[in-house]
């Protein structure tokens, strides 16, 4: 199923609501109870959002800094500001990447960090399990699996190795 850019995978709330909670935590230092009261959501829900983002913050920051270098024509000008926390630096990297996309494609409308993040991650920006997945480390196919018995049967080319990217 395709999701709108304002929706996050596996979340009942719009990405803007979750983003506002993350911004309040990263920029203002608010706690989950104060944020929950401000956005009208249960405390446990907001605490879950903040924990998921905090767990993934280092990976998010690294990924979007790399994307900034790749996609922004003037990445040096937009380089993320040091924030002192992994959560703040991830948010800074997301904001810089969104600004870079806006400059690259000469967008007439500003690209928000949440739009850039949700679109780039296929809606999984707030899924800590997606960030924790890491690279594919599957082993190459065993001899007995390729081409039937012993790995060499008529009409099959033996597999020398399987590479992951």
Beta strands, then each sheet from edge to edge (+ up, - down):
end
